[in-house]
Amino acid sequence: MTAFTRRDLLSAAAGAAAATSLPFNQPARAAAPPAGKQTAGWYRYKIGSIEVTVATDGVNRFKMAEDHVTNIKKDVVNAALAEVFMEKDMMTTPYNPIAINTGSKLAIIDTGTGESNYKKSNGTAGQFVTNLAAAGIDRNAVDVAIISHYHGDHMNGVLMDDNSLTYPNAEIAVPAKEHQFWMDDGEMSRAPKGRMEGNFKNVRRVFTPEVLKRVKTYEWGKELIPGVTAQGTPGHTPGHSSFVIASGSDSVYVQSDVTHVPFLFVRHPDWHAFYDQDGAMAEATRRKVYDMLVADRMRVQGFHYPFPSLAHVEKHGSGYREIPVMWNPNI
């Protein structure tokens, strides 16, 4: 077996660079211009007879706050980022809503950050509608827009940039407990300044009279459309909901924000993200759900998992580990 040293590799690189400077008899050709953009971000798979389309809403990349994980010091979080080859002090958050075609109903679960954010972020986020269209899904054909909880990255896409309805022909299905909490004027008046106060204001902004005309609340344990059942997973918010999509002998758990990014919060389920309204309850929910996923060997669709955000999970140390499902060129 040949052993290569760093000197060997550097010498080879220098030789390759020198070779490119040698004259050739053939005429020079203009270099192809760089594309400068990604292709449309969507991926499709089947759960029994149900077709699921993951259409990414893009990502958000930002400087990580000292309290991003409220019960763990930032240097420990940075060490965890280094383990997965990510930059210290920076957080990259993917957004991955899905569309579900049962044959009789076309639904989406969560709406992404919205067209306004597409413009604000120069196309880095707010891509959901654009990617749905690229996948051949007309937003006007959506029958039901299912909302998991009332954080902006899951519900702001209910509205277009001009405040018109993104899904004008859709019923908007929302968790009863979530809707009750965020639409309660008393709860709003008691909200602490900062993030919670801002969330309340954003909920009232999104739920315009036109939106409210289309709102229908759902209860946990109920089937929302054929094959899609709501699950109570509180802690992240009071009415935070997840979903089981099942058809025949196949099923997938749509976890919404049971965990945030998996490389931190799947691997460290005891870490409390500052997004979690009740950290202790969110942790208890997280462990209950992930123990079930491991025991049942059920795939999980994670909103904040890297695209296309479908994975298996296994026990790992005191937590869990996500294993991305192999890309399938067939549906």
ZIFENUR-V887774 format. One record per run of one state. SS is the DSSP state (h for helix, s for strand, l for the rest). FROM is the first residue (numbers start at 0). LEN is the number of residues. If there is no record, write none. Layout:
BEGIN
ss->SS from->FROM len->LEN
ss->SS from->FROM len->LEN
END
This chain:
BEGIN
ss->l from->0 len->5
ss->h from->5 len->15
ss->l from->20 len->21
ss->s from->41 len->6
ss->l from->47 len->2
ss->s from->49 len->14
ss->l from->63 len->5
ss->s from->68 len->1
ss->l from->69 len->4
ss->h from->73 len->10
ss->l from->83 len->6
ss->s from->89 len->12
ss->l from->101 len->4
ss->s from->105 len->4
ss->l from->109 len->5
ss->h from->114 len->6
ss->l from->120 len->4
ss->s from->124 len->1
ss->l from->125 len->2
ss->h from->127 len->7
ss->l from->134 len->4
ss->h from->138 len->3
ss->l from->141 len->2
ss->s from->143 len->3
ss->l from->146 len->5
ss->h from->151 len->7
ss->s from->158 len->1
ss->l from->159 len->5
ss->s from->164 len->1
ss->l from->165 len->5
ss->s from->170 len->5
ss->h from->175 len->7
ss->l from->182 len->2
ss->h from->184 len->6
ss->l from->190 len->4
ss->h from->194 len->12
ss->l from->206 len->2
ss->h from->208 len->6
ss->s from->214 len->4
ss->l from->218 len->4
ss->s from->222 len->3
ss->l from->225 len->2
ss->s from->227 len->5
ss->l from->232 len->8
ss->s from->240 len->7
ss->l from->247 len->2
ss->s from->249 len->7
ss->l from->256 len->5
ss->h from->261 len->4
ss->l from->265 len->7
ss->s from->272 len->1
ss->l from->273 len->5
ss->h from->278 len->18
ss->l from->296 len->2
ss->s from->298 len->4
ss->l from->302 len->7
ss->s from->309 len->7
ss->l from->316 len->2
ss->s from->318 len->6
ss->l from->324 len->7
END
